[in-house]
Amino acid sequence: MFSPKPELKIIFLETTTACNLNCVHCRRKVSHFERQNGELIFKQITDLIDEVVDFAKPFIVLSGGEPLLRNDIFEIARYIKSKNLKVGLATNAVLIDELKAEKIKQAKIDIVSVSIDSIDESAHDAFRNSRGAFKATLEGIRLLKKHKIAFQINTTVTKHNYLQIAQMTTFSKNLGASALHLFILVPVGCGKKIPVNDMLSSRECEGLLRQVFLMNKNNDFNIRPTCAPFFARISDDNSKTKAGGCLAGKSIIFVSSTGEVFPCGYFDRPVANIKNIGLKKIWQENSFLKKLRDPLELKGKCSICEYKISCGGCRARAFAQTGDYFAQDPVCNYAPAKLSEIKK
């Protein structure tokens, strides 16, 4: 069971909501092409970093929007590195040119995550609402490789691409990526407009994760499902009592560009704002985060599941699709043993 004060391992820091693309699955309710009012300034971000290193040593991911639209993004990265923390950059890579690639290298960013949603150029461009995005992203990756910068591929999975995962794996590996992270869609923000029929059913999701498990067993390339805590059940027969599952508010936190704190980037509910309360106090004392960490709060089949410690379902997806943060995960296909006993 999770400690009331678990270790903070990853901070997703949304440096800006400004973006050069207009993706159909964006977690924002509307796409922003310009910076939002009230965006954290450099001093507020460095103050946050100074506070964090006093109680944790997290990996900090600089995200957006598109973080490369922020003029001081490399100064932020360098400051994080000066505190002996690891830093990542989450980008669509479209804006990476020779100069930016050099600056990424000079800032000693540990890894860059690049979003590619299909091996098909037209499908990717349609998902990103931008013609030419696919080619520009591949050019950005070419420059990352040229400067020997580690990168991974992030893919949001829907019915449009879930049958391509084997091809996407080969594609990512051939590009030189260190890993492929598969994000099972959580319908928030713009993603709410995606038709239900375009989202994976529970059976399709189960089949996909079983495929990933087999591919990982027979492959030296790491494929990591994200927003799919029930992968623990599929990948480890001894995972019933191993703490893990949904990481939101348990080992990760998301800080928005205006300082609002969310358990993860797919939660619609902020729990506080770092402009008013320090992140240490939020992490250790916030009442909602404490409830989120307690498996006894779970409802539906998640509450009686033998994997509720190691899985617990995706809390953001539960809220997005049911309106209840503690409801059972709608995409999980598993029937707990106790469920069959109750039906008897």
N, C-alpha and C positions, 0 to 999 in steps of 0.2 A: 504494500500500500504506500502511496506517496506521503512523504513528510509534509507537515504544514509549511515548511520552508525549504522546498526542494532547490536543487542547484539550477541556476540560470545558465543555460548552455549556449543559446543563440538569441541574439537580438536582431530582428528585421527592422531596419531604420529606413523609413520612407523619406528620402531626402527631398523629394518634390513630387507633386502630382502632374506636373507638366510632362507631356509626352509627344513624340513625333508621329505616333501611330494611333489608331482608333479601333482597338481590338474588340471583337464581339463578346469576349468572355471576361473583360476587365472587371476587377472586383469593385471598381468605382461605379457609382450610380450613373455618372455621366463622364465622358472623356474630357480631359482638360488639355488644352494645347499651351496654356500659359500657367505660370506659378500661381498658387492659391494664396489668398490674403492670409496673413498670420503665419506664414511658413517659418519654421525654426531658422534662426540666423546662426552663423558659424559659432559665436560665443555660447549660445544655448546648447549647441551640439557638443562642443568641447566640455562644457560644464557637465553634461550628461555622462560623457565618457569618464570624466574625472570621478564622478560619483560611482559609476559602475565598477571601476577597478578597485574600489574600496571594499566591495563585498562579493565580487564574482570575476571570472575570467572568461567571458563568453566570446564566441565567434560572432562578429558583427557583419551583417549583410547590408550593404548600401543598395537600396532599391528605389523604385519610383511607382508610377510614372517612368520616365527615363532619366536615371541619375546623371547621365552624361550631359543633360541640358543644364545642370547646375554648375555654375562657373567655378565654385570652390570645392568641387567633389574630390579633387586629388589632394587638396590641402586637408580635407576631412580624413581621407584615407591615410595620409601620412601621420596625422595626429593620432589616429587609432594605433598605427604601427609603433609609434613612439612610446605607447603604453604597453608594449609587448603583447598586444592582442592580435589575433588573426582577423583579416578583413576580406570580405568577398564583394563582388560587384555584380548585380543582377541587371542585365541589359538585353535589348533586342539586337544589339551590335550594329544596327544600321548606321549609326553615327561614328563608328570607329574608323578613323583614317590613320595615316602614318603617325601624325603628331599625337593623337589620343592613345594609340597603341604604345608609343614611347613613354607617355606620361603614366599609363597604367603600370608599365614595367618599372619606371622610376619610383612610383609610389609603393612598390613592393606588395601590390594586391595579391593575395594568396591564390585566389581562383575567381574566374569570371563565369557566371552562369548565363547561357545564351538561349533564348526561347526560339524553338522551331517546332511548329505544330503539324507538319506533314512533310513527307519526302517529295510530295508533288508541289511544284512551284505555284501553280494557280490556286490550289487548295490553301496553301499557307498564306498567300497574298489575300485571299478572300477572308480568311480568319482574322487577318490583321487589318483588313480594310485599306490596303495600300499596295497598289501595283508596283512591282519592283522590289518589295521588301525582302523576298527570299534571296534574290541575287545579292542585294546589299548586305544581308546578314552573312552570307557565305564569304563575301569579301572581307567583312569584319573579322570573321574567324580566321581567314588566311593571314591577316595581319597579326592576330594574336599568336598564331603558330610561328610566324616569322620572328616574333620577338620572344618566343619560348615562354609564353604565358599560359598557365594551366587553365583549362576551361571544361565545363560540363554542358550538356544539352538538357533543357527543360521542355517537356511536352505536356500540354493540357490534353487529356484524353476524353474524347466524345465518340459517338457512333461513327463519325466521319473518318476516324483514324485508328480505332482500337484494333482493327484487323491488320494494321500495318506495323504493329510493334516489333515484329521480328525484323522487318525491313528497316524500321527506324533505328533499331539496335545496331544493325550492320552499318547503316549510314553514319551513325554517330561515332562508331568505332573507327570507321575509315577516315572520318574527318580528323581524328586524333583526340577526341574528347576523352576525359578521364572517367566519365560516367554518364548515364542517362537517367534523369529523374522524371517519373511519370506522375503528373498531377491529376488525380481523379476529380473531375469538375465539381466544385461547390458552387451552386447557382446563386451568387450574390452580385450586387451591382449591375453592370451591363449583362452579366451572365444570366440574370433572371429572365431576360428576353429570349434566351435560347429555348426553343420548343422542348417540351418534356421528351418527345419522341427522338430527339437528338442526343439525349443523355443516356448513359449506360444503365441498363436494367440491373437488378441485383444479380441475376444469373450471368449476364455478360461480364459484370465486374468480377465475379467469382472466377469465371473462366479465364479472364485476363490475368488475374493475380496468380492462378495456378500455372499458367503459361510462363509468367515471369519467374516463378519459383524454379521451374524446370530449366529455364534458360540460364538462370544464375548458377545452378548446379553444374551445368555443362559448358560454362563460359567463363573466361577470365576477365570479362568486362562487367562492371557493376551496373545493374538496373535496379533502381530504387523507387518503389511506389510511394507516393506522398498523398496525404489526405485519405489514406486507406489503412487505418490502424489494424483492421482485421487481417492484414497480411501476416501479422505475428502468429495468428492461429494456423495459417497455411504453411508458413516457413519453419515453424519450430514446434514439434510435438510436446516439448516440455515447457511451453510458454504460458501455461495457465496461471502460474503464480509469479511470473517474471514481470516486474513493473515496466510499463512501456505504453504502447497504444497512442491515443491522441495526445500530442505533445503540447497543445494549446494551454498556456498558463501553467504548465507543469515543468517544462524545461525550455520553452521558448516564449518570447513576447514580441509584440509588434508595436512600434512607436510611429505614429503617423507624422506627416510633414508639418502638422500644426501642434504636435505634442500630445495628441490623444493616445492613450494606451489601450490596446486590444489584446486578448489572449492569443490571437493569431490574426493574420491579414484577412481572413475570410469571415471573421465575426462582425456582425452589424452593430454590436453594442460596445462602446468604449467604457472602460471601468474607471478611468481617471485621466488627468492630464499632467504631464511633467512640469508644466508651467506653474502648477499649483501645489503639487505633491511630488516629493522625490521618488525616483523609480525604486529605490531600495525599500521604502515604506510601502509602496504599491505592491511590490513583489511579495513582501513578507507579511503584510497585514490586510490587504484588500479582501473583503468578505466574499465577493463573488468569485475571486480566484480560489479562495479556500474551498468553496462549494464545488467548483469545477474539478478540483483535485480529489474529491471524495467520491469513491465508487458507490457509496451508499445513496447518493443523490440520483443515480441512474434510474430510468423508468423503462417500461415495456420489457421486451425480451433481453435488453442489455442488462437490466437489473438482476436477472436470474441466470445470466450466462456464465458458464464456468471460465470464460476468458475475460471477464469484466476488468480484471486487474491489468492484464497484458494488452487488452484492446480497448474496451469501453466505448467504441464507436466514435465517429467524427462528430464532435459537439457543434461545430459550425454548420455542418450539413443538416444535422438534426433540427437546428433552429431555422435554417433557410427553408426547409421543406415542410416543417410541422409547426413552427412558431414556439417550440419548447426546446430550450438548450439541453435538457436532460432526457429527451425522448430517444427511442431507439434509432440507430442509424438506418435511414431508408434504403441504403444501397447494400447493406449486409444481407447475405443470402443464408446465413447460418441459423439453424434451429437448435437452440440450447437443449441439453438433455432434460432439464427440468420442465421445459415447455411441453414435451411429449408426456411427462408424468402428470402435468396439470390437466392436459386434454383427456387423459384416461379417467 
